[in-house]
Amino acid sequence: MKAETGHGARSRLFSSLIWISCLLPGMAAQAETVVIYGATGNIGSKIVTEALERGHDVIGVSRNLETLSVDHPNFTAVGGDVSSLESMLEIIEGADAIVISVRGYGPNNYPEETLNYRASKTFIAASRSLGEAAPRVIQLGGGSTLYSNGVLGLDARPGTEGTSQHGLVCGHWLALQNYRATTSVNWTVVSPSGQYDRDGPRTGIYRQGWDEVLVGADGRPGGISHRDAAAAVIDEIENPKSLKRRMTVGY
Ligand SMILES: NC(=O)c1ccc[n+]([C@@H]2O[C@H](COP(=O)([O-])OP(=O)(O)OC[C@H]3O[C@@H](n4cnc5c(N)ncnc54)[C@H](OP(=O)(O)O)[C@@H]3O)[C@@H](O)[C@H]2O)c1
């Protein structure tokens, strides 16, 4: 393979970190208690697996407890709704981190009613209520809220107002702005660069950046597997690099 040289290689190098995520079962540097909303979901279920394999204690949250069957001594299933402050306060007190990886759509396709936006409001209220004892939050975001050469994805591809896709991506944008407007909340939003690959392997090797889409040598967005995105979320919990900011991950 031809070695990459010149400005393209340099700019890719300095605008992102290459992260190698070692999977040492049961060998977390320090076991943390991680609450995961969306534990039955596509990505959330992989985050549960990753956290347990690294020796953390996991509290998985679902609205339907019978659908949450994870057989592991460090796993606890609880019932809860991410849009209920009362329920969230009961569940997250004493936890080190919470992950919000929930289905993004909402009624009427109004961005203000999407679950991601409402979840951000619930967590911010919970964090203010708990004060210094509040855990940090990592919320899964949307790729359209990233920039490509300074242009916001939402501006480049605004979509049609009133459609579910428009509501979804704008809801992710509102959630991100909601966190950005806080000062005391310990938040991170993780937006993927390119498409998630549902069935792709856990390679443990990915790039991490911040607000710009990560592109590969071919100039296309890198994408990432659900398993490597899950590794990135747990890496961020174990080694915070993006507190109070958004990060992106991709190959
Ligand atoms: N999949 C992708 O390729 C992709 C790409 C870009 C961004 N994202 C974003 O990543 C996030 C996760 O995506 P995903 O595909 O993993 O989602 P998903 O499979 O649709 O998972 C949805 C989860 O949300 C939970 N949920 C729904 N309503 C809830 C509520 N009121 N309270 C608590 N939990 C609730 C469900 O749990 P229960 O039914 O068990 O309660 C379910 O586990 C979304 O925000 C999505 O927009 C995904």
Ligand as a Chemical Component Dictionary entry (heavy atoms), coordinates in Angstrom:
data_LIG
# 
_chem_comp.id                   LIG 
_chem_comp.type                 NON-POLYMER 
_chem_comp.pdbx_formal_charge   0 
_chem_comp.three_letter_code    LIG 
# 
loop_
_chem_comp_atom.comp_id 
_chem_comp_atom.atom_id 
_chem_comp_atom.alt_atom_id 
_chem_comp_atom.type_symbol 
_chem_comp_atom.charge 
_chem_comp_atom.model_Cartn_x 
_chem_comp_atom.model_Cartn_y 
_chem_comp_atom.model_Cartn_z 
_chem_comp_atom.pdbx_ordinal 
LIG N1  N1  N 0  -28.417 2.883  14.510 1  
LIG C1  C1  C 0  -27.674 3.760  13.830 2  
LIG O1  O1  O 0  -27.058 3.412  12.824 3  
LIG C2  C2  C 0  -27.529 5.210  14.316 4  
LIG C3  C3  C 0  -26.858 6.143  13.535 5  
LIG C4  C4  C 0  -26.681 7.434  14.028 6  
LIG C5  C5  C 0  -27.191 7.768  15.277 7  
LIG N2  N2  N 1  -27.872 6.850  15.997 8  
LIG C6  C6  C 0  -28.450 7.234  17.287 9  
LIG O2  O2  O 0  -27.997 6.355  18.307 10 
LIG C7  C7  C 0  -29.055 6.191  19.261 11 
LIG C8  C8  C 0  -29.292 4.710  19.472 12 
LIG O3  O3  O 0  -29.644 4.114  18.231 13 
LIG P1  P1  P 0  -30.113 2.599  18.160 14 
LIG O4  O4  O 0  -30.260 2.272  16.729 15 
LIG O5  O5  O -1 -29.239 1.758  19.050 16 
LIG O6  O6  O 0  -31.544 2.701  18.844 17 
LIG P2  P2  P 0  -32.626 1.545  18.980 18 
LIG O7  O7  O 0  -32.098 0.187  18.670 19 
LIG O8  O8  O 0  -33.844 2.006  18.262 20 
LIG O9  O9  O 0  -32.815 1.524  20.544 21 
LIG C9  C9  C 0  -33.810 2.184  21.106 22 
LIG C10 C10 C 0  -33.755 1.983  22.610 23 
LIG O10 O10 O 0  -34.417 3.123  23.125 24 
LIG C11 C11 C 0  -35.076 2.662  24.290 25 
LIG N3  N3  N 0  -36.165 3.584  24.588 26 
LIG C12 C12 C 0  -37.116 4.032  23.741 27 
LIG N4  N4  N 0  -37.940 4.871  24.401 28 
LIG C13 C13 C 0  -37.472 4.944  25.682 29 
LIG C14 C14 C 0  -37.870 5.662  26.831 30 
LIG N5  N5  N 0  -38.917 6.491  26.816 31 
LIG N6  N6  N 0  -37.132 5.521  27.968 32 
LIG C15 C15 C 0  -36.071 4.687  27.999 33 
LIG N7  N7  N 0  -35.628 3.995  26.937 34 
LIG C16 C16 C 0  -36.335 4.126  25.796 35 
LIG C17 C17 C 0  -35.585 1.264  23.961 36 
LIG O11 O11 O 0  -35.608 0.549  25.145 37 
LIG P3  P3  P 0  -36.904 -0.257 25.673 38 
LIG O12 O12 O 0  -37.837 -0.474 24.508 39 
LIG O13 O13 O 0  -36.307 -1.517 26.190 40 
LIG O14 O14 O 0  -37.475 0.614  26.738 41 
LIG C18 C18 C 0  -34.480 0.728  23.039 42 
LIG O15 O15 O 0  -33.569 -0.081 23.742 43 
LIG C19 C19 C 0  -30.275 6.948  18.699 44 
LIG O16 O16 O 0  -30.350 8.199  19.310 45 
LIG C20 C20 C 0  -29.958 7.081  17.238 46 
LIG O17 O17 O 0  -30.616 8.188  16.647 47 
LIG C21 C21 C 0  -28.049 5.583  15.567 48 
# 
loop_
_chem_comp_bond.comp_id 
_chem_comp_bond.atom_id_1 
_chem_comp_bond.atom_id_2 
_chem_comp_bond.value_order 
_chem_comp_bond.pdbx_ordinal 
LIG N1  C1  SING 1  
LIG C1  O1  DOUB 2  
LIG C1  C2  SING 3  
LIG C2  C3  SING 4  
LIG C2  C21 DOUB 5  
LIG C3  C4  DOUB 6  
LIG C4  C5  SING 7  
LIG C5  N2  DOUB 8  
LIG N2  C6  SING 9  
LIG N2  C21 SING 10 
LIG C6  O2  SING 11 
LIG C6  C20 SING 12 
LIG O2  C7  SING 13 
LIG C7  C8  SING 14 
LIG C7  C19 SING 15 
LIG C8  O3  SING 16 
LIG O3  P1  SING 17 
LIG P1  O4  DOUB 18 
LIG P1  O5  SING 19 
LIG P1  O6  SING 20 
LIG O6  P2  SING 21 
LIG P2  O7  DOUB 22 
LIG P2  O8  SING 23 
LIG P2  O9  SING 24 
LIG O9  C9  SING 25 
LIG C9  C10 SING 26 
LIG C10 O10 SING 27 
LIG C10 C18 SING 28 
LIG O10 C11 SING 29 
LIG C11 N3  SING 30 
LIG C11 C17 SING 31 
LIG N3  C12 SING 32 
LIG N3  C16 SING 33 
LIG C12 N4  DOUB 34 
LIG N4  C13 SING 35 
LIG C13 C14 SING 36 
LIG C13 C16 DOUB 37 
LIG C14 N5  SING 38 
LIG C14 N6  DOUB 39 
LIG N6  C15 SING 40 
LIG C15 N7  DOUB 41 
LIG N7  C16 SING 42 
LIG C17 O11 SING 43 
LIG C17 C18 SING 44 
LIG O11 P3  SING 45 
LIG P3  O12 DOUB 46 
LIG P3  O13 SING 47 
LIG P3  O14 SING 48 
LIG C18 O15 SING 49 
LIG C19 O16 SING 50 
LIG C19 C20 SING 51 
LIG C20 O17 SING 52 
# 
